[in-house]
Amino acid sequence: MVGLLIVACEIGFWLFILVGLTLRYVFRQKKWGAFFLICTPILDLILLAATYLDLRQGAVASVIHGLAAVYIGVSLAFGHQMVKWADVRFAYRFAGGPKPKERPKYGKERSVYEIVGWTRHLVSYVIGAGLLFGLSYLIQAPERTEALIQLARVWGMVLGIDFVISISYVIWPKKHPQNIAS
């Protein structure tokens, strides 16, 4: 059940964004557009409550339950950025807005981009791992919530790998091809 709810929440997230941006730019209904965009965090609360209730009713935690916490962490840390990304493209396509900027490919700009991305990943980890440990604590049944703790550990390793990759762009910034010949 929780797995399907995660999929439904992800679909709902993008539907709320699509409806909100369509109302904002195509139909010029800024208030209604904002309403739908603001509704996206409600999906996170629904998912968190459903996961908690499922575990509270005796379900043994699985990776799927853990993914609910991961989804919420990523949604909260990256959600605004994803909405902004979609907003800029909608504004360009339907409202004559400026052409969206591409992500930086070289130099200091790329380094900053990578570190900001890693920082968002760190924030999502703190939120998601906090939820994983919090759910485990609230359920008070370590034998049923071990999968949650294990997922937090694996995610921590992924975060470490992401840090090494991101910091490599700071230590060895990729040079623009025009600057290599110089």
Disulfide bonds with the S-S distance in Angstrom:
none
